[in-house]
Amino acid sequence: MSKKVTDNILNAQVLNAKDGKYILRLFVTGILPNSARAVINIMAICEKYLKNRYELEIIDIYQQPDLALTEEIIAIPVLIKKFPLPEQRMIGDLSNIEKVLKELGII
């Protein structure tokens, strides 16, 4: 990804953060069970607790390995909360809702 494209993405994320939106990236490996559960769980959490206040990008590292390298991903599935700061990373299928809510700073 070029520096200009990356800068544009980051600028958009900063603007969204100022609007109170959560910017989340979920890195998965295709449709493996843990990845599928992580997708279902984070979508349910976002819809229930962050309705209309989030952007969720789901990234399959098989299809976009460059993004996994850029983010220095070492375990899958992993959720990265980009905004609001500080950045947080959560590894696993995100089934412990209370833990996810705490890590996201919702409770």
C-alpha positions, -999 to 999 in steps of 0.1 A, spaced: 0 0 0 14 34 -9 22 60 17 -4 84 3 -31 57 5 -21 49 41 -21 85 51 -56 90 36 -68 60 56 -53 72 88 -67 107 83 -102 93 78 -98 72 109 -87 102 130 -118 121 118 -140 92 127 -124 90 161 -133 126 167 -169 118 159 -169 92 187 -166 62 164 -147 31 172 -124 19 145 -118 -18 147 -99 -43 125 -104 -80 129 -77 -102 114 -89 -137 105 -78 -168 86 -105 -177 61 -134 -195 76 -116 -215 103 -138 -221 134 -121 -196 157 -121 -169 130 -158 -175 122 -167 -173 159 -147 -141 162 -165 -125 133 -199 -134 147 -190 -123 182 -176 -89 174 -204 -81 150 -230 -90 178 -210 -69 203 -208 -39 180 -244 -40 170 -255 -42 207 -231 -18 224 -218 5 196 -248 8 173 -240 34 146 -207 43 163 -182 19 148 -164 8 117 -154 -28 115 -129 -40 89 -126 -78 86 -93 -88 71 -85 -123 59 -47 -127 61 -48 -152 33 -62 -126 10 -43 -96 24 -10 -108 39 6 -74 35 -18 -59 61 -9 -86 85 27 -78 81 21 -41 84 2 -46 117 28 -71 129 1 -98 135 15 -128 155 -17 -146 164 -51 -151 147 -79 -142 152 -70 -108 166 -91 -76 170 -73 -43 169 -90 -13 183 -74 16 164 -96 44 179 -103 57 204 -68 56 217 -50 38 232 -48 11 206 -57 -23 220 -53 -59 207 -74 -89 217 -65 -124 206 -91 -152 204 -127 -157 193 -139 -128 214 -165 -150 232 -158 -134 266 -181 -104 261 -173 -88 294 -136 -89 287 -141 -75 252 -162 -47 265 -136 -38 291 -108 -39 265 -128 -17 242 -134 8 271 -172 4 269 -175 -7 306 
